């Protein structure tokens, strides 16, 4: 059986949540998907962080996310994790959960370059008013680079357990169910995006 690249709902609408470790491409792919589908893109980092790397409370975060989803109730693409703060809000509302899980050797150099470009002011920050800082980047446990390295296997265990909980079973297999894992060295995600494009052209 050939499974579609996106499941959607009975009305042909897509509410997509992209998860994965920092640097795996959630924002880049999320924006591309939103553009392809012509639906709103919602960044959880942008909702959560305030200028100067502050952040809102969990209750405010949940309220802001629910408001953003209500503004786009039929179709949306959301990138980010924050499951410990948001609970089941996104899992219960999404039609498709895409877990980006490339090898660490592929995406750590990418996030390193991205961070250095941010330090040099050559790349916009992940959230408005939150520029990269040298000390925080290289000498802090709050560093995005440190987070990426230390959470790779944690995220794999967490998302693998979620797939099991959703009844999907073998996380290496493509499934027609709600959650899909995309790994590999780049070819798998490019192939999947092309499948999405073809699917949309045929609608």
N, C-alpha and C positions, 0 to 999 in steps of 0.2 A: 504493500500500500504506500502510495506517495503522499506525504503530508504537506500541506501548504506551508509556506514560510511564515505566515501569520494566521492565527485562528479567527480573531474578531468575534463579533456577536452575530445573532440571527439577522440583524439589520445591515450587516456589512460594515460595521463601525469598529474602529480599533482604539483601544486604550492600552498603551504599551508602557511597561515599566522596565527600564534597563538597570541591572544590578551588576556588581563586580567590584574588584579592588580598585583603589585609586590608580589612575593611569592606564586603565584597560581600554579606554576609548569611549566610555559611556556618553560623554557630552558631544563629542564629534559625531558619533553614529546616531545619537539621539536627535541632533539638529538635522542631520541628513534625512533621517526617517520622517521627521515632522515636515520637512520641506516636500518630500516625496508624497506624503499623504495629505499635505495642505491642512495640517492640524496644529494647534498650539503646542509649543515646547515649554516644559516647566522644569527648571533647574532647582533641585532641592538645596544646593549650596547657596544659591541666590536668595532663596526664601529664609534660610537659617542664619546666615552671617550678616552682621551689621558692619558699617565702616570701622576700620581699625581692628578687624578680626574679633569683634564682639559677637555675641549671638543672642537670639531670643530664647525665651523659656520654652519648655516642652509644650505647655498648653497653648502658647502663642503660635508655635510652629505648627501644631496640628490644626489650629484655627485658620492660619494662613494657607496651608495646603488644601483644606476643605473648601475654602473660598475660591482658590485657584481652580480646583476641579469643578466646582459649581459654575464657574464662568465658562467652562468648556466641558459640559456634562456628557457629550456624546463621543467625542474623539480627543485624544491627547497622547503626548509622549512625555514621560517623566524620567529623568535620570538621577540616580543616587540611591543610597542605601538607607541609613538612619532608622533601621527597623527597631532599635531599642527605644527610640523616641516616638516613632509614628505607629508602632504596633502593626495592626492588620489593615490599616486604612487603604493602602495601595494594593495589597494582595487581593483584598475582597472586591475592589472596583475594577481591576485591570482585566483585560481579555487575554493579554499576552505578557508573559514575563520572560525577558531575554537576559540570560546570564552570560556575560562576556568573561571568558576564562582563558586568555592566552598564556603562554609560558612567561614566567617572570623575566627570563633572559630577553624576551622580545620587548616587553613594555617598560621595564625599569629604565633602560637607556632613554626611552622616549620621554618618560616623565622627568628624568634628569635634565634633558635638553630643554623641555618645556619650562621647567622651574628656573633654569639659568636665564632663559629668554625673558621670563617674568622679572627676574632680578635686574636685568638690563633695561627694562621698560619696553621691550620689543614684543611683548605679548600681553593682552589684557588679563587681569586677575580673574580668579574663578568666581568672585563676587565683587560687585562695585565697592570701591573704597577699601579693598583688602589686598594691597600689593605684597609681593614676595619680599621678605626681609632676610638679610644675610645671616644674622645670628640665629634667627628662628629656623632657617633652612638647613644650616650646617651644624649647629651646636645646641639643638633642642630636641627633646623627645616629641614635641609637637610638630616637628618637621614632616612635610608631606612625603619626603624621601624615606625617612625612618618608618613612617606609617605604612608606606607601600611595601617595604621589605619585611616588616614584622607581621603584616596582616595577610600576606599572600595565602598561606596555608590555612589561616583562620577562616578567611572568606570561602576558600574551597570546601572546608568542612561544613560551614554554615549553609552554603547554598546547596551543597550535595545533600545535606540532611533535609533541606526544604523540598528538594525534588522527590526524595523518598517519602516525605510526609504527604506530598500531593499525589502520591501513588504512581510516579513515573518510573521508578526503578533504576535501571542502569543509566547512570548519568553520561555515559559516552554515546548513547544512542539518541538520534533525533526522534522526538515524539510528537504526536499530533495533539498532545494535551497542552495545558496552559503554559507550562514552563519549558524553555528550551535552552540548552547549553551550547555556546559557540566557543570553541577553543582553537587550537592550531596556530600557525605562524603567520596568519593574515589571509591566506587563501580562502579559508572557510567563511570568514565574515564577508569577504568580497563576493563570494559565490552566493551567500545568503541574501545580501543586499540586491544582487542582480535578480535573484528569484522573486524578491519583493517587487522590483520594478516590472518584471514580466507579468506578475500576477495583477498588478494595478492596470497595466496596459490592456489586459484581457477583460477587465470588468466593464 
